[in-house]
């Protein structure tokens, strides 16, 4: 006997089937949505978060002198760009050709980006007044050389027996003139005055120095002051000094500041009188203490001396064809040794 199914029951059954199919479709769509969400999340993680982290690690290795730029050059176009106009050397080079007693030394061909000599160029040493190359670099980058600067009490916040260019509170100089006092007479008082004018405080200026060092890859450098007077947390390397000097050369005026044997500044006293003050270079090639080799012209440089740093000197020179060279000697045992060994180092240019 066949069971009778009313139209109402049929409709209810059909409705149940439709609901069941909708639930299955909803579950299936939910699964598909979660699957694509997981895939999208993975891609977002890889391209949005993971990749910048990898790039940052690459940048760190790029600026690590111990690892060397050459080892990252194949992995990053940025590494190639960084090294393309720089001399790169991780180890001592040609030390058998020149016997130097100074702790560290380097001679680089700036035109061809070639290392001619390298001794302990990544060893951290005290730089003394070679620090002022970075002081000048930061000033040229952030300051206006035409500014009139009133000397403040900060100029006296130094060792009174240290190197000064004899400026006094209340006197007014242009920032340009103070840079001459900094680089020619190695004035610690000028360094302090410049720092306060450019950055608002010495501390802010030192922060800019360390920021600039990191930006140009001088990762073995840390500055604690603007002049180079002894501080255990104030150090650099011969190679980092090359990076700093090479960067400073990019600014108009830097070569002029380091190439003068003498400079006369015109300033206004606190009593508003016009006066003149003459500064003489400490560069031994300008004072006659050192004799430059034949066919080599010393164009300028910077000296530095403290008990802890020893006698230091960096030099910009040119050969008879006008090609430029950077050389530096750190921690010589005396100024006499410094002069003789720098001349011996420069003698390698013609060979």
C-alpha positions in Angstrom: 0.0 0.0 0.0 1.5 3.3 -1.0 1.9 6.0 1.6 0.2 9.3 0.7 2.4 12.4 0.9 0.7 15.7 1.0 1.8 18.7 -0.8 2.7 20.4 2.5 5.1 17.6 3.4 6.7 17.7 0.0 7.3 21.4 0.4 8.8 20.9 3.9 11.1 18.2 2.5 12.2 20.4 -0.4 12.9 23.3 2.0 15.0 21.0 4.3 17.0 19.9 1.3 17.6 23.5 0.2 18.7 24.5 3.7 21.1 21.5 3.8 22.6 22.4 0.4 23.0 26.1 1.6 24.8 24.9 4.7 27.2 22.8 2.6 27.8 25.7 0.3 28.4 28.0 3.2 30.9 25.6 4.8 32.7 25.1 1.4 32.8 28.9 0.8 34.1 29.5 4.3 36.9 26.9 3.7 37.8 28.5 0.4 37.9 32.0 2.0 40.1 30.8 4.9 42.5 29.1 2.4 42.9 32.3 0.3 43.2 34.3 3.5 46.1 32.1 4.7 47.8 32.3 1.3 47.4 36.1 1.3 48.8 36.4 4.8 51.8 34.3 3.9 52.6 36.5 0.9 52.0 39.7 3.0 54.5 38.4 5.6 57.1 37.6 3.0 56.9 40.8 1.0 55.8 43.3 3.6 57.7 42.3 6.8 60.3 39.6 6.1 61.9 41.3 3.1 62.8 44.6 4.8 64.4 42.7 7.6 66.6 40.8 5.2 67.4 44.1 3.4 68.5 45.6 6.8 70.8 42.7 7.5 72.3 43.2 4.1 72.9 46.8 4.8 74.7 46.0 8.0 77.0 43.6 6.3 77.6 46.1 3.6 79.0 48.7 6.1 81.0 46.2 8.1 84.7 46.7 7.3 85.6 43.3 8.7 83.2 41.5 6.3 84.1 43.8 3.5 82.1 45.4 0.8 83.4 43.0 -1.9 81.7 40.0 -0.2 78.3 41.5 -0.6 78.8 43.1 -4.0 77.3 40.1 -5.9 74.2 40.0 -3.6 73.1 43.6 -3.8 73.3 46.4 -6.4 73.4 48.7 -3.3 76.7 47.2 -2.2 78.2 47.7 -5.7 77.1 51.3 -5.6 78.6 51.8 -2.2 82.0 50.4 -3.2 82.1 51.7 -6.7 84.0 54.9 -5.7 85.8 53.7 -2.7 89.1 51.9 -1.9 88.3 48.6 -0.2 90.8 46.5 1.8 90.3 44.1 4.7 93.9 43.1 5.4 97.4 44.6 5.5 98.7 45.3 2.1 102.2 46.0 0.8 103.6 46.2 4.3 106.8 44.4 3.0 107.5 47.4 0.8 107.6 50.0 3.5 108.6 49.4 7.1 106.7 51.7 9.4 106.8 51.7 13.2 103.5 53.7 13.6 100.5 51.7 14.8 98.4 52.2 11.7 98.9 53.7 8.2 97.3 53.9 4.8 97.8 55.3 1.3 94.9 55.2 -1.1 94.8 56.3 -4.8 91.5 58.4 -4.9 91.4 58.6 -8.7 91.6 54.8 -9.3 90.1 53.6 -6.0 93.2 51.6 -5.3 95.0 50.6 -2.1 98.7 51.3 -2.3 99.5 50.6 1.4 97.6 49.4 4.4 98.7 48.6 7.9 96.2 47.9 10.7 93.6 50.1 9.0 90.7 48.6 10.9 92.2 48.8 14.3 90.4 51.2 16.7 92.6 54.0 17.8 92.3 57.4 19.4 92.3 60.1 16.6 93.1 63.2 18.6 92.5 66.3 16.4 92.0 64.2 13.2 88.5 64.3 14.7 88.1 67.8 13.3 87.7 66.4 9.8 84.3 65.1 10.9 83.6 68.3 12.7 84.2 70.2 9.5 82.1 67.7 7.4 79.1 68.1 9.7 79.5 71.9 9.7 79.6 72.0 5.9 76.6 69.7 5.6 74.4 71.5 8.2 75.7 75.0 8.6 75.7 78.2 6.6 79.2 79.5 6.2 78.0 83.1 5.9 76.4 83.1 9.4 77.8 85.5 11.9 78.7 83.6 15.1 79.0 85.2 18.5 81.5 83.2 20.6 80.0 81.9 23.8 81.3 80.6 27.1 81.5 77.1 25.6 84.8 78.1 24.0 86.4 78.0 27.4 85.0 74.5 28.3 88.2 72.8 27.2 91.7 72.0 28.6 93.4 75.4 28.7 96.6 73.8 27.7 95.2 72.2 24.6 95.3 73.6 21.0 93.3 76.8 20.6 92.9 79.5 18.0 92.5 82.2 20.8 88.9 83.3 20.3 87.1 84.8 23.3 83.4 85.1 24.4 81.6 88.0 22.9 83.7 88.1 19.7 81.9 87.7 16.4 83.3 85.7 13.5 81.7 84.2 10.4 81.2 80.5 10.5 83.6 80.3 7.5 86.4 82.0 9.6 85.8 79.6 12.5 86.3 76.7 10.1 89.7 78.1 9.1 90.6 78.4 12.8 89.4 74.8 13.3 91.4 73.3 10.4 94.5 75.5 10.2 95.2 76.3 13.9 93.4 73.1 15.2 91.4 75.3 17.6 89.5 73.3 20.2 87.8 76.6 21.1 86.6 77.0 17.5 85.2 73.4 17.5 83.1 74.1 20.6 81.8 77.4 19.2 80.9 75.8 15.9 79.1 73.0 17.6 76.8 75.2 19.6 76.0 77.4 16.7 75.3 74.7 14.2 73.4 72.2 16.4 72.3 74.2 19.5 74.6 72.3 21.8 77.8 70.3 21.8 75.8 67.1 22.6 73.6 67.6 19.6 76.5 68.2 17.3 78.3 65.0 18.6 75.1 63.1 17.8 75.2 64.4 14.2 78.9 63.3 14.0 78.0 59.8 15.0 75.0 59.8 12.7 77.1 60.9 9.8 79.7 58.2 10.6 77.1 55.5 10.4 75.6 56.8 7.2 79.0 56.7 5.3 79.8 53.3 6.7 82.4 54.3 9.3 81.1 51.6 11.7 84.3 51.3 13.7 84.0 54.9 14.8 82.4 56.6 17.8 82.8 60.3 18.8 82.4 61.6 22.3 83.4 65.2 21.6 84.0 67.7 18.7 87.7 68.3 19.1 89.5 65.0 19.9 90.7 65.5 23.4 91.1 62.2 25.1 88.1 60.1 25.9 87.9 56.3 26.1 84.7 56.3 24.1 86.2 58.4 21.3 87.9 56.3 18.6 88.1 55.6 14.9 90.3 53.7 12.4 92.6 54.6 9.6 90.0 53.3 7.1 87.1 55.1 8.7 89.1 58.3 8.5 89.5 57.7 4.8 85.7 57.3 4.5 85.2 60.5 6.5 87.8 62.4 4.5 86.5 61.2 1.2 83.0 62.3 2.1 84.3 65.7 3.2 86.0 66.3 -0.1 82.5 66.3 -1.7 81.7 69.6 -0.1 82.8 72.9 -1.7 85.4 74.6 0.4 86.7 71.6 2.4 89.9 71.3 0.4 90.4 75.1 0.7 90.1 74.9 4.5 92.9 72.2 4.8 95.2 73.7 2.2 96.1 77.0 3.7 99.4 77.5 5.5 98.1 80.7 7.1 94.9 82.7 7.4 94.0 86.1 8.8 90.4 86.5 10.2 88.7 89.8 10.6 86.4 89.8 13.6 84.4 92.1 15.8 85.3 92.3 19.5 82.8 92.4 22.3 83.4 96.2 22.3 82.4 96.3 18.6 85.9 97.0 17.3 87.3 95.5 14.1 90.3 93.4 14.7 92.5 90.8 12.9 93.8 87.5 14.0 96.2 85.3 12.1 96.4 81.5 12.3 99.3 79.4 11.1 99.0 75.8 10.0 100.1 72.9 12.1 100.8 70.8 9.0 104.5 69.8 9.1 104.7 70.0 5.2 103.6 73.7 5.5 105.8 74.5 8.5 109.0 73.1 6.9 109.3 70.2 9.4 108.8 67.6 6.7 109.9 67.6 3.1 107.6 66.2 0.4 109.0 63.5 -1.9 110.0 64.4 -5.5 107.0 64.6 -7.9 104.5 64.6 -5.0 102.7 67.8 -3.9 101.1 67.9 -0.4 97.9 69.9 -0.9 96.7 69.9 2.7 95.9 67.8 5.7 95.2 67.6 9.4 97.4 66.9 12.4 96.5 65.5 15.8 98.5 64.8 19.0 97.7 63.6 22.5 99.6 61.3 24.9 97.2 58.5 24.2 96.8 59.0 20.5 100.4 59.6 19.8 101.3 61.8 16.8 98.8 61.5 13.9 98.6 63.0 10.5 96.4 62.7 7.4 97.3 64.2 4.1 95.8 65.0 0.7 98.5 64.9 -2.0 98.8 64.9 -5.8 101.2 63.3 -8.2 102.8 65.1 -11.2 99.7 64.3 -13.3 97.3 65.8 -10.8 95.9 62.5 -9.4 94.8 62.7 -5.8 95.9 60.5 -2.9 94.8 60.1 0.7 97.3 59.0 3.3 97.1 58.7 7.1 99.4 57.7 9.9 98.1 57.1 13.4 100.0 56.6 16.7 103.5 57.5 15.7 105.8 57.7 18.7 106.9 61.2 18.0 106.4 64.1 15.6 109.8 63.4 14.1 108.8 59.8 13.4 105.5 60.9 12.0 107.1 63.2 9.5 109.7 60.8 8.3 107.2 57.9 8.0 104.6 60.0 6.2 107.3 61.1 3.7 108.4 57.4 3.2 104.7 56.5 2.6 104.2 59.3 0.1 107.3 58.1 -1.7 105.3 55.1 -2.8 103.1 57.2 -5.0 105.6 57.4 -7.9 106.4 53.7 -7.9 
